[in-house]
């Protein structure tokens, strides 16, 4: 973990540990961060991400519970607090650098499929 902290920084690791539960939640976060004014229903988001609605629903619900996405009247909006927006910005920025992106993928995949000790 210490190597990842050096590569990613503790705030990005903390953000991933709390909010990036899968590669799908990663895609949703990056999409909304890059399109902060987007207002979509679940079908439109599924179409944009090339996913099925039933795949998205649990991830969107968790991001809504985290206060990152707002859902009202069947429409989804990106509504993080300023602090959360800054953390999401650091995460998305880390995604742009190859070595940091590989470290992020390793971190998320470890969460999805933890090793049996």
Secondary structure, 3 states (H helix, E strand, C coil): CHHHHHHHCHHHHHHHHHHCCCHHHHHHHHHHHHCCCCEEEHHHHHHHHCCCHHHHHHHHHHHHHCCCEEEECCEEEECCCHHHHHHHHHHHHHHHCHHHHHHHHHHHHHHHCCCCC
